[in-house]
């Protein structure tokens, strides 16, 4: 777990790969866009990997509006809203990898269980 946390802080996305049988055959810390699982999912809609059981959430009062989180999101789930002066989360695009949390110097981003959002519960 320590190695996965370290890799996540470096911008790598943790993935779990399943084989033809119900077992885990690979745990990865993938770099995007090079990942052979992430690219087919993002570029072509092939469910080569599942989204995580979490989604990113933003504590708006803690956000400085620097946009660092937007720059590191491989899935386009964060974009800057100029009128609000802060990022906005597109939960439908979020994979729950948590990489954006490490870019946030104010700790305004945190992960919450996907099932807390009824419209996205079970959509992996």
Rosetta constraint file for C-alpha pairs under 8 A:
AtomPair CA 1 CA 5 HARMONIC 6.21 0.50
AtomPair CA 2 CA 6 HARMONIC 6.17 0.50
AtomPair CA 3 CA 7 HARMONIC 6.10 0.50
AtomPair CA 4 CA 8 HARMONIC 5.97 0.50
AtomPair CA 4 CA 14 HARMONIC 6.89 0.50
AtomPair CA 4 CA 29 HARMONIC 6.72 0.50
AtomPair CA 5 CA 9 HARMONIC 6.24 0.50
AtomPair CA 6 CA 10 HARMONIC 6.55 0.50
AtomPair CA 7 CA 11 HARMONIC 6.52 0.50
AtomPair CA 7 CA 12 HARMONIC 5.32 0.50
AtomPair CA 7 CA 13 HARMONIC 7.68 0.50
AtomPair CA 7 CA 29 HARMONIC 6.43 0.50
AtomPair CA 8 CA 12 HARMONIC 4.81 0.50
AtomPair CA 8 CA 13 HARMONIC 5.95 0.50
AtomPair CA 8 CA 14 HARMONIC 6.98 0.50
AtomPair CA 8 CA 29 HARMONIC 7.39 0.50
AtomPair CA 8 CA 97 HARMONIC 7.95 0.50
AtomPair CA 8 CA 98 HARMONIC 7.30 0.50
AtomPair CA 8 CA 99 HARMONIC 5.70 0.50
AtomPair CA 8 CA 102 HARMONIC 7.78 0.50
AtomPair CA 9 CA 99 HARMONIC 6.41 0.50
AtomPair CA 9 CA 102 HARMONIC 5.39 0.50
AtomPair CA 9 CA 103 HARMONIC 8.00 0.50
AtomPair CA 10 CA 99 HARMONIC 7.94 0.50
AtomPair CA 11 CA 31 HARMONIC 7.15 0.50
AtomPair CA 11 CA 72 HARMONIC 7.29 0.50
AtomPair CA 11 CA 99 HARMONIC 5.44 0.50
AtomPair CA 12 CA 29 HARMONIC 5.29 0.50
AtomPair CA 12 CA 30 HARMONIC 5.04 0.50
AtomPair CA 12 CA 31 HARMONIC 4.91 0.50
AtomPair CA 12 CA 32 HARMONIC 7.29 0.50
AtomPair CA 12 CA 99 HARMONIC 7.14 0.50
AtomPair CA 13 CA 28 HARMONIC 7.77 0.50
AtomPair CA 13 CA 29 HARMONIC 5.21 0.50
AtomPair CA 13 CA 30 HARMONIC 4.96 0.50
AtomPair CA 13 CA 31 HARMONIC 6.40 0.50
AtomPair CA 13 CA 32 HARMONIC 7.57 0.50
AtomPair CA 13 CA 97 HARMONIC 5.78 0.50
AtomPair CA 13 CA 98 HARMONIC 7.96 0.50
AtomPair CA 13 CA 99 HARMONIC 6.90 0.50
AtomPair CA 14 CA 27 HARMONIC 7.36 0.50
AtomPair CA 14 CA 28 HARMONIC 5.60 0.50
AtomPair CA 14 CA 29 HARMONIC 4.45 0.50
AtomPair CA 14 CA 30 HARMONIC 6.21 0.50
AtomPair CA 14 CA 97 HARMONIC 6.59 0.50
AtomPair CA 15 CA 27 HARMONIC 5.97 0.50
AtomPair CA 15 CA 28 HARMONIC 5.18 0.50
AtomPair CA 15 CA 29 HARMONIC 6.34 0.50
AtomPair CA 15 CA 30 HARMONIC 7.07 0.50
AtomPair CA 15 CA 49 HARMONIC 7.16 0.50
AtomPair CA 16 CA 24 HARMONIC 6.86 0.50
AtomPair CA 16 CA 25 HARMONIC 7.89 0.50
AtomPair CA 16 CA 26 HARMONIC 5.95 0.50
AtomPair CA 16 CA 27 HARMONIC 4.79 0.50
AtomPair CA 16 CA 28 HARMONIC 6.41 0.50
AtomPair CA 16 CA 49 HARMONIC 7.30 0.50
AtomPair CA 17 CA 24 HARMONIC 5.92 0.50
AtomPair CA 17 CA 25 HARMONIC 5.84 0.50
AtomPair CA 17 CA 26 HARMONIC 4.97 0.50
AtomPair CA 17 CA 27 HARMONIC 6.33 0.50
AtomPair CA 17 CA 28 HARMONIC 7.88 0.50
AtomPair CA 17 CA 49 HARMONIC 6.70 0.50
AtomPair CA 18 CA 22 HARMONIC 6.95 0.50
AtomPair CA 18 CA 23 HARMONIC 5.93 0.50
AtomPair CA 18 CA 24 HARMONIC 4.69 0.50
AtomPair CA 18 CA 25 HARMONIC 5.44 0.50
AtomPair CA 18 CA 26 HARMONIC 6.98 0.50
AtomPair CA 19 CA 23 HARMONIC 6.29 0.50
AtomPair CA 19 CA 24 HARMONIC 6.50 0.50
AtomPair CA 19 CA 25 HARMONIC 5.76 0.50
AtomPair CA 30 CA 34 HARMONIC 7.62 0.50
AtomPair CA 30 CA 35 HARMONIC 5.60 0.50
AtomPair CA 31 CA 35 HARMONIC 5.78 0.50
AtomPair CA 32 CA 38 HARMONIC 7.15 0.50
AtomPair CA 32 CA 39 HARMONIC 7.66 0.50
AtomPair CA 32 CA 74 HARMONIC 6.58 0.50
AtomPair CA 33 CA 38 HARMONIC 7.42 0.50
AtomPair CA 33 CA 39 HARMONIC 6.34 0.50
AtomPair CA 33 CA 74 HARMONIC 7.67 0.50
AtomPair CA 34 CA 39 HARMONIC 7.24 0.50
AtomPair CA 35 CA 39 HARMONIC 6.05 0.50
AtomPair CA 36 CA 40 HARMONIC 6.89 0.50
AtomPair CA 37 CA 41 HARMONIC 6.67 0.50
AtomPair CA 37 CA 48 HARMONIC 5.26 0.50
AtomPair CA 37 CA 49 HARMONIC 5.75 0.50
AtomPair CA 38 CA 42 HARMONIC 6.07 0.50
AtomPair CA 38 CA 48 HARMONIC 7.17 0.50
AtomPair CA 38 CA 49 HARMONIC 6.63 0.50
AtomPair CA 39 CA 43 HARMONIC 5.57 0.50
AtomPair CA 39 CA 44 HARMONIC 7.68 0.50
AtomPair CA 40 CA 44 HARMONIC 5.23 0.50
AtomPair CA 40 CA 45 HARMONIC 6.44 0.50
AtomPair CA 40 CA 46 HARMONIC 5.42 0.50
AtomPair CA 40 CA 47 HARMONIC 7.51 0.50
AtomPair CA 40 CA 48 HARMONIC 6.58 0.50
AtomPair CA 41 CA 45 HARMONIC 4.55 0.50
AtomPair CA 41 CA 46 HARMONIC 4.57 0.50
AtomPair CA 41 CA 47 HARMONIC 5.35 0.50
AtomPair CA 41 CA 48 HARMONIC 5.84 0.50
AtomPair CA 41 CA 49 HARMONIC 6.81 0.50
AtomPair CA 42 CA 46 HARMONIC 7.74 0.50
AtomPair CA 42 CA 75 HARMONIC 7.34 0.50
AtomPair CA 50 CA 124 HARMONIC 5.10 0.50
AtomPair CA 51 CA 94 HARMONIC 7.87 0.50
AtomPair CA 51 CA 95 HARMONIC 4.67 0.50
AtomPair CA 51 CA 96 HARMONIC 6.56 0.50
AtomPair CA 51 CA 123 HARMONIC 7.86 0.50
AtomPair CA 51 CA 124 HARMONIC 4.54 0.50
AtomPair CA 52 CA 95 HARMONIC 5.75 0.50
AtomPair CA 52 CA 96 HARMONIC 5.07 0.50
AtomPair CA 52 CA 97 HARMONIC 6.57 0.50
AtomPair CA 52 CA 114 HARMONIC 7.94 0.50
AtomPair CA 52 CA 124 HARMONIC 6.66 0.50
AtomPair CA 53 CA 96 HARMONIC 6.86 0.50
AtomPair CA 53 CA 113 HARMONIC 5.90 0.50
AtomPair CA 53 CA 114 HARMONIC 5.27 0.50
AtomPair CA 53 CA 115 HARMONIC 7.62 0.50
AtomPair CA 53 CA 124 HARMONIC 7.33 0.50
AtomPair CA 54 CA 95 HARMONIC 7.58 0.50
AtomPair CA 54 CA 96 HARMONIC 4.80 0.50
AtomPair CA 54 CA 97 HARMONIC 7.77 0.50
AtomPair CA 54 CA 111 HARMONIC 5.86 0.50
AtomPair CA 54 CA 112 HARMONIC 5.30 0.50
AtomPair CA 54 CA 113 HARMONIC 4.33 0.50
AtomPair CA 54 CA 114 HARMONIC 4.47 0.50
AtomPair CA 54 CA 115 HARMONIC 7.90 0.50
AtomPair CA 55 CA 91 HARMONIC 6.80 0.50
AtomPair CA 55 CA 94 HARMONIC 6.17 0.50
AtomPair CA 55 CA 95 HARMONIC 6.73 0.50
AtomPair CA 55 CA 96 HARMONIC 4.42 0.50
AtomPair CA 55 CA 97 HARMONIC 7.96 0.50
AtomPair CA 55 CA 111 HARMONIC 5.47 0.50
AtomPair CA 55 CA 112 HARMONIC 5.49 0.50
AtomPair CA 55 CA 113 HARMONIC 6.30 0.50
AtomPair CA 55 CA 114 HARMONIC 5.42 0.50
AtomPair CA 56 CA 89 HARMONIC 7.52 0.50
AtomPair CA 56 CA 91 HARMONIC 7.53 0.50
AtomPair CA 56 CA 94 HARMONIC 7.02 0.50
AtomPair CA 56 CA 96 HARMONIC 5.96 0.50
AtomPair CA 56 CA 98 HARMONIC 6.85 0.50
AtomPair CA 56 CA 109 HARMONIC 6.55 0.50
AtomPair CA 56 CA 110 HARMONIC 5.67 0.50
AtomPair CA 56 CA 111 HARMONIC 4.63 0.50
AtomPair CA 56 CA 112 HARMONIC 6.37 0.50
AtomPair CA 57 CA 89 HARMONIC 7.29 0.50
AtomPair CA 57 CA 109 HARMONIC 5.70 0.50
AtomPair CA 57 CA 110 HARMONIC 5.46 0.50
AtomPair CA 57 CA 111 HARMONIC 6.02 0.50
AtomPair CA 57 CA 112 HARMONIC 6.74 0.50
AtomPair CA 58 CA 63 HARMONIC 7.64 0.50
AtomPair CA 58 CA 89 HARMONIC 7.70 0.50
AtomPair CA 58 CA 108 HARMONIC 5.62 0.50
AtomPair CA 58 CA 109 HARMONIC 4.73 0.50
AtomPair CA 58 CA 110 HARMONIC 6.60 0.50
AtomPair CA 59 CA 63 HARMONIC 6.53 0.50
AtomPair CA 59 CA 108 HARMONIC 4.90 0.50
AtomPair CA 59 CA 109 HARMONIC 6.33 0.50
AtomPair CA 60 CA 86 HARMONIC 7.81 0.50
AtomPair CA 60 CA 108 HARMONIC 6.91 0.50
AtomPair CA 61 CA 108 HARMONIC 7.84 0.50
AtomPair CA 62 CA 106 HARMONIC 6.31 0.50
AtomPair CA 62 CA 107 HARMONIC 7.13 0.50
AtomPair CA 62 CA 108 HARMONIC 5.02 0.50
AtomPair CA 63 CA 86 HARMONIC 6.95 0.50
AtomPair CA 63 CA 106 HARMONIC 6.45 0.50
AtomPair CA 63 CA 107 HARMONIC 7.80 0.50
AtomPair CA 63 CA 108 HARMONIC 5.23 0.50
AtomPair CA 64 CA 86 HARMONIC 7.21 0.50
AtomPair CA 64 CA 106 HARMONIC 7.09 0.50
AtomPair CA 65 CA 85 HARMONIC 5.73 0.50
AtomPair CA 65 CA 86 HARMONIC 4.25 0.50
AtomPair CA 65 CA 87 HARMONIC 6.61 0.50
AtomPair CA 66 CA 86 HARMONIC 7.44 0.50
AtomPair CA 67 CA 71 HARMONIC 6.61 0.50
AtomPair CA 67 CA 80 HARMONIC 6.60 0.50
AtomPair CA 67 CA 86 HARMONIC 7.18 0.50
AtomPair CA 67 CA 87 HARMONIC 6.55 0.50
AtomPair CA 68 CA 72 HARMONIC 6.76 0.50
AtomPair CA 68 CA 100 HARMONIC 7.78 0.50
AtomPair CA 68 CA 103 HARMONIC 5.68 0.50
AtomPair CA 68 CA 104 HARMONIC 6.41 0.50
AtomPair CA 69 CA 73 HARMONIC 6.38 0.50
AtomPair CA 69 CA 78 HARMONIC 7.26 0.50
AtomPair CA 69 CA 100 HARMONIC 4.61 0.50
AtomPair CA 69 CA 101 HARMONIC 7.05 0.50
AtomPair CA 69 CA 103 HARMONIC 5.40 0.50
AtomPair CA 69 CA 104 HARMONIC 6.01 0.50
AtomPair CA 70 CA 76 HARMONIC 7.62 0.50
AtomPair CA 70 CA 77 HARMONIC 7.92 0.50
AtomPair CA 70 CA 78 HARMONIC 5.13 0.50
AtomPair CA 70 CA 79 HARMONIC 5.70 0.50
AtomPair CA 70 CA 80 HARMONIC 7.06 0.50
AtomPair CA 70 CA 87 HARMONIC 7.10 0.50
AtomPair CA 70 CA 100 HARMONIC 7.35 0.50
AtomPair CA 72 CA 99 HARMONIC 7.12 0.50
AtomPair CA 72 CA 100 HARMONIC 6.07 0.50
AtomPair CA 72 CA 103 HARMONIC 7.29 0.50
AtomPair CA 73 CA 77 HARMONIC 6.64 0.50
AtomPair CA 73 CA 78 HARMONIC 6.72 0.50
AtomPair CA 73 CA 99 HARMONIC 7.02 0.50
AtomPair CA 73 CA 100 HARMONIC 6.05 0.50
AtomPair CA 75 CA 93 HARMONIC 6.24 0.50
AtomPair CA 75 CA 94 HARMONIC 6.54 0.50
AtomPair CA 75 CA 95 HARMONIC 7.21 0.50
AtomPair CA 76 CA 90 HARMONIC 7.96 0.50
AtomPair CA 76 CA 93 HARMONIC 6.61 0.50
AtomPair CA 76 CA 94 HARMONIC 7.69 0.50
AtomPair CA 77 CA 89 HARMONIC 5.69 0.50
AtomPair CA 77 CA 90 HARMONIC 4.81 0.50
AtomPair CA 77 CA 91 HARMONIC 6.60 0.50
AtomPair CA 77 CA 92 HARMONIC 7.52 0.50
AtomPair CA 77 CA 93 HARMONIC 4.83 0.50
AtomPair CA 77 CA 94 HARMONIC 4.97 0.50
AtomPair CA 78 CA 87 HARMONIC 6.10 0.50
AtomPair CA 78 CA 88 HARMONIC 5.63 0.50
AtomPair CA 78 CA 89 HARMONIC 4.76 0.50
AtomPair CA 78 CA 90 HARMONIC 6.14 0.50
AtomPair CA 79 CA 87 HARMONIC 5.26 0.50
AtomPair CA 79 CA 88 HARMONIC 5.55 0.50
AtomPair CA 79 CA 89 HARMONIC 6.88 0.50
AtomPair CA 80 CA 85 HARMONIC 7.16 0.50
AtomPair CA 80 CA 86 HARMONIC 5.65 0.50
AtomPair CA 80 CA 87 HARMONIC 4.16 0.50
AtomPair CA 80 CA 88 HARMONIC 6.15 0.50
AtomPair CA 81 CA 85 HARMONIC 5.82 0.50
AtomPair CA 81 CA 86 HARMONIC 5.71 0.50
AtomPair CA 81 CA 87 HARMONIC 5.69 0.50
AtomPair CA 81 CA 88 HARMONIC 6.37 0.50
AtomPair CA 82 CA 86 HARMONIC 6.95 0.50
AtomPair CA 89 CA 94 HARMONIC 7.81 0.50
AtomPair CA 90 CA 94 HARMONIC 6.52 0.50
AtomPair CA 92 CA 120 HARMONIC 7.34 0.50
AtomPair CA 96 CA 111 HARMONIC 7.08 0.50
AtomPair CA 98 CA 102 HARMONIC 7.49 0.50
AtomPair CA 98 CA 110 HARMONIC 7.63 0.50
AtomPair CA 98 CA 111 HARMONIC 6.79 0.50
AtomPair CA 99 CA 103 HARMONIC 7.18 0.50
AtomPair CA 100 CA 104 HARMONIC 6.59 0.50
AtomPair CA 100 CA 109 HARMONIC 7.42 0.50
AtomPair CA 101 CA 107 HARMONIC 6.93 0.50
AtomPair CA 101 CA 108 HARMONIC 7.74 0.50
AtomPair CA 101 CA 109 HARMONIC 5.27 0.50
AtomPair CA 101 CA 110 HARMONIC 6.42 0.50
AtomPair CA 104 CA 108 HARMONIC 6.69 0.50
AtomPair CA 104 CA 109 HARMONIC 6.90 0.50
AtomPair CA 112 CA 116 HARMONIC 7.34 0.50
AtomPair CA 113 CA 117 HARMONIC 8.00 0.50
AtomPair CA 114 CA 120 HARMONIC 6.52 0.50
AtomPair CA 114 CA 121 HARMONIC 5.66 0.50
AtomPair CA 114 CA 122 HARMONIC 7.62 0.50
AtomPair CA 115 CA 120 HARMONIC 6.82 0.50
AtomPair CA 115 CA 121 HARMONIC 4.23 0.50
AtomPair CA 115 CA 122 HARMONIC 6.80 0.50
AtomPair CA 116 CA 121 HARMONIC 7.02 0.50
AtomPair CA 117 CA 121 HARMONIC 5.92 0.50
